[in-house]
Amino acid sequence: MEHAWLGSPIDARPLFRPEHAALMSTLRELGPADWGRETVPGWTVHDLAAHVLGDCLGRLPGRRTGLAPRPGESLESFIHRVNQEWVEAHRRTRTAALVAALDRAGPEVARLFETRDPFAPALGVSWAGVDPAPGWLDTAREFTEYWAHRQQIRHAVGLPTDPAVRPLSVVLDTFLRALPHTLRTVQAPPGTQLRLSVTGPAGSTWTATRLRDGWSLAEPPTERPAATVLLTAETAWRLCVRLIEPAEALAVATVDGERRLAAAACRIVSVVH
């Protein structure tokens, strides 16, 4: 299989509809002052909700067209610029109108992903180092975007991360598919393994194996990996979206074996950064 090194496919397709419902419930419970609370530096709850709307419309045919990088503009710079321009253009949009637009767009996005071919070529996933990506990875990546943004809104208004196990487990599984790309410059003898485990009901274990031409998540684990890294679910997902830095994650991780491999694993990032 062309993308076997990414590990077993993830099916996030059934999760878009309940995720949309959870977002709408969160937004409708906000008070007027909550919309002005900061979610990430420079963006309020209102800004982040507008960004989510832009993400939704960007996936729907014919909704946001004509966007392209400027000459010499990197993918990261292009995405950040377009996102910022969209947010600034919608800062005067009434919250009621924003919620209504999200309520219309969400089910359309859910239908789009529910019916897509998980193995057809899709948008590249830069943080996993694959372009084009298989449809299942692009779909799962998009789900993590909506889920993570909802957590940022929750945190801004004093709510904890949603503890629902199934969506968090899919988010973690998706984020950890960045591990081979994260380790791409790390040299080790073929057969070397790094094991990263996440604790809790939504957690699991991912084993990256050094092959001759890179790292893979598809090889069977051995009993004695060169390094093991143990993180809590909260630390793991926050690290992957850079709500905490690698050094912070490494400081609270339980590490056994080669610390240089553990440190390399903690450089993982699963968003355009």
Helices and strands as residue ranges (DSSP letters): G 4-6, G 13-15, H 16-28, G 32-36, E 38-40, E 43-44, H 45-59, H 75-89, H 95-114, E 121-122, G 126-128, E 133-134, H 135-156, H 165-175, G 176-178, H 179-182, E 193-198, E 205-211, E 214-216, E 227-231, H 233-240, H 246-252, E 254-257, H 259-265
